[in-house]
Amino acid sequence: MSDRVLASVTPDQAHGSSHPAPAPTRRRLPARIAAHLRRVPTAAWACALVACLNAACWSLITPPFQAPDEPSHFAYVQDLVETGRLPSGGVESFSPQEQIVLRDLQQGEVRYSPQNHTISTATEQAQLQRDLSLPLSGASTNAGVAASEPPLYYALETIPYYAASSGTLLDRLALMRLFSALTAGLTTLFVFLFLREALPRRPWAWTVGGLGVAFAPLLGMMAGAINSDALLYAVSAALFFCLARGFRRGLTPKLAVLTGAVIAAGLLTKLNFFGLLPGAFLGLLVLTWRARRVSRRAAYRSLALACTIAAIPPGLYVAINLLTGRHTYGTISPPVASTTAKGSIFKEISYIWQFYLPRLPGMHDYFPGLLTTRQFWANGFVGLYGWVDTVFPAWVYKAALVPIVLLAVLFVSGVLRNRVSLRRRLSELSIYSVMLVGLAGLVGASDYLEFPGATGSYAQPRYLLPTAALYGAVLALAARGAGRRWGPVVGASIVMLFIAHDVFSQLLEISRFYG
Amino acid sequence: MVAGGLALTAIAVFGVLLHSPAMVIATNGMPTTSVLTAAKENVGACQTGETLPAGTTAIRLSLEATTGPLVDVEVLEGSRIVTRGTEGTGWFGSAVTVPVPPLRRTLEHAKLCFQMRLLTGYVALSGGPSNRASAATSDGKALPGRIRVSYLRSSGRSWWSLTGAVIQNMALGRAASGTWIVFPIAALAAAAIALGSWVLIRELR
């Protein structure tokens, strides 16, 4: 049976018909994992591979250290390898080895300054080559803005760092970027699997959503650079998949273990994962409530399993931090206190609201003259690359409103067409909404901390990409919104649009840095 | 459908590459070594002695902001406004580029004024030190120097004709230097598009 035929039945049926259920308890773990992987449709693997290739392409296009906070994230890995310790300082004073490369690449002059391009003379290149071969120390205790982040992504990045140890610092950076590109594949794979669980009736729509995410230029750029956001996207997509699977098939002990492990990985990847946490735990509670109808004991045991597994690794991380005199959990606790110290909670809520949506009557205007929904978020998704300093000409953002509005109309149509089945899954949709609001709230609160000096510092759509699964669902529903006959045609058009978007975004990046 | 989409994209890329990029044709020679002042409310500034080349289509001011305010620019010859332009809110970075109608002739000893409105944070005015007589003024007071200003117009050469120079630049400052870098980039992009198209056709058949 081909994958296409497999995909046209429900995942449950697909399991049964393609692979007769063996006695799982008798089989070894690697064999069981291999069996699970074999059940993943070919289309999902293809989408994942597309995302990897796209991110690898971006990794070659983006000049070294010209992606958001890349010098800091690289420094974290270097500190970890060279000193064997987590970085303790948040200053942007890195190892002599990194500092000299940043200087030779004129990184500081190019960053935030689209009028300045990368080095372009043989003399500058010769200087860089000379300095790359100097026996400078790679040790430092600083990792800039990354210093407060948990270590999972950086620990994984030590693998390519070691693997390229015979090369120069730029060789290491290139290999680390390629390693990071794998996370784009993982993100897309989990988005596809999420769609398969959450929107099971039209298998072709999974491919539309999967490819839409795979060709998203923002995902390509971020996963093609060294930044813990890349792993955060993958882990977050995995969390959405786990919850969708739970809502569709029930909370089994196996799924509880997987969900707990994913939450633990998320908590050890980036502090922003905390934004998804309330929704994730609420989801586990709802799943437990449902499962207790069958067996109360099994339900509570699964919940306890998930919570314990989720808590142990972050608990160890906190213990290490306390023992070594670091922040309890990076910088998450001080900002939480400082946001409320800035004023009443209502002011903060009002700020966060306006950070995303039009101001309501009676609200103080925190963003005068700005349509944040459009200027921060819609325009940001259309094109905001490099150190958020690389943008298309203004007319592109105006023109982009046409496909954005069309997609919105199709999405609403898709929701209306599927309203009966969606209404039945209101609790599941509420959980995803809580996760989205939680993440958006965390990003908005972080920006409130910067108010009024650097308002809008966090107005970067990359912070919302942990909800890539929902983004994929919007695309899949938009395609379905065109109806059974035209849906595939519209789906293909959506993917073509995203391919074009990706190509033009790459050309934009090339023109900005090398033009 | 898929082939049509890809063909349309290729045509659009071809068309875009026929356009000329904007280039800096002159500056006022000031470095960006100093922050002359940091504004947090609506404010304007003027500086005299600016030379605008003929054909200028945009004026770039060294203003640094996280979420840039609305910027109105005026260029005056004596008391007569010769050209003006506006850039909306929401720009980001170390400079703002304000489009203006193309200048028909070179302007010398012109006065350049700009006004910022709808600020949502601090805006730093960057430039270099100068004597008091030629310094920029804001609210009637002299700033400690002049703001860096650049003047832009279309380069007159298409992106196609600049391809060689762009590839040369791409070859520098990376792990393995060389113009060959464009081949893996093109191969990866082509492979992603080909694979994506294949799976799309296969699944949507």
Interface residues (C-beta under 8 A of the other chain):
Chain A: R4 A7 T42 A43 A46 C47 L49 V50 L53 N54 A56 C57 L60 I61 P63 P64 L105 Y112 S113 P114 Q115 H117 T118 I119 S120 T121 E124 Q125 L128 Q129 G167 T168 L170 D171 L173 A174 P203 W204 W206 T207 V208 L211 A214 F215 Y366 F367 P368 G369 L370 Q375 F376 N379 V388 D389 A394 E450 F451 P452 G453 A454 T455 G456 S457 A459 P488 V489 G491 A492 S493 V495 M496 L497 I499 A500 V503 F504 Q506 L507 I510 S511 F513 Y514 G515
Chain B: M1 V2 G5 L6 L8 T9 A12 V13 V16 P21 V24 K40 R60 E64 T66 T67 P69 L70 G88 T89 G90 F92 G93 S94 A95 T97 R117 L118 L119 T120 G121 Y122 S150 W159 L162 V166 Q168 N169 M170 L172 G173 R174 A175 A176 S177 I181 P184 I185 L188 A189 A191 A192 I193 L195 G196 S197 W198 V199 L200 R202 E203 L204 R205
